[in-house]
Amino acid sequence: MFVGTFMSFLSRILLPLVLLFVPVSLCRGICPTDSVWESVSVGANSTVSCNTRFGVDYLAGFSHRPCVGTADNPSWGEEVSLCVYLPPSNISYPTGLIYRTGSTISITPTYSGYVEEWSISPPLPDYLSWDSQTGRISGTLVVAFERTYQITASNSDGTATVSWTLSVLNAGCPEEGPWPQTESEETASIPCTDNYRYVGSLLRRCEEYALPTWSAVIDNCTLGPPYALRYPQTTLVAYQNIGIDVLTPTYRGKGDQFFSQPSLPTGLLLDTSTGAISGKATGAVGCSSYLVGIRNEIGSSSTSLQICVLNGTEPSNWRITNHPKRWFWYSLSACVVVVTLMITVSVPCCLYRKRRSKTE
């Protein structure tokens, strides 16, 4: 009975006391887990890698934190960091791209690690910008060139350098004479010259994408007919057996031969090369309409001309009206006659008045 009573005492009173105090004694002198810091006993250090500590992948080394205090009062001490930066790596700028003058670029590198500053050598042209914080190259390309640059990424503990070549080609073929600047693999077109009224166009291709060059001119021009034929007057009066002043036309385009339908009056001549009408009419009196024109292998242009052949001597008013030089001399002669008459009349009058005044 005594044994049973003793065992009941152990199970009901002593065992709970043991279970209560044993965990307390086991936890004495231990700093508990704190974030990335695992629990350690007083006097020990909790150690983690720098990448784990700061949640990055560009650090090397470790940090530790001591557990200080007493067994009854443990606490975490100050962190001691032995971290350093890894040098930047895997720096890459776009390659295999063709840049053209006139285009705007914005080129940013890819890389691994931590970069505090970027530098480039030799310097970029003035029209391009360099961002030392990001390594970005931007701006509008002005001239064609090719140059290799040394680009360096650095932090406080290391650097990394990469070579990168920037190649800029012309945007196309440059302006040349009447040909405008043209993109590579494109064809420029200009109208045919109007000197001889050619119709169609002249073509020239900007060949090769890498090194644009002008091709030979492709002539798609064809000759057009002459046009805008004009004579100084639409009516010509000719007197029998009296030579006329030469009547010469103007026209545009290219013509090979002048013609008249019907033929001009007898004695008047049409120069088939220049279209000039000359000579003296010797045929019948009368007025008729004539279609005078010029032709080439493509077509023709014509104008209507009325020619009147009159009998007798040409009147003075015709010559005066149609010949400026004769009109001038006729006018001058008339003026001389008028002035002479005025002098002839005025002189006797003046003498008479003078003599009369003396008599009085």
Buried (B, 14 or more C-beta within 10 A) or exposed (E): EEEEEEEEEEEEEEEEEEEEEEEEEEEBBBBEEEEBBEBBEBEBBBBBBBBEBBEBEBBBBBBBBBBBBEEEEBEBBEEEBEBBBBBBEEBEBEEEEEBBBBEEBEBEBEBBBBBEEBBBEEEBBEEBEBEEEEBBBBBEBEEBEEEEBEBBBBBEBBEBEBEBEBBBBBBBBBEEEEBBBBBBEEEBBBEBEEEBBBBBBBBBBBBEEEEBEBBEEEEEBEBBBBBEBEBEEEEBBBBBEEEBEEBEBEBBBBBEEBBBEEEBBEBBEBEBEEBBBBBBBEEEEEEEEBEBBBBBEBBBBBBEBEBBBBEEEBEEEEEBEBEEEEBEEBEEEEEEEEEEEEEEEEEEEEEEEEEEEEEE
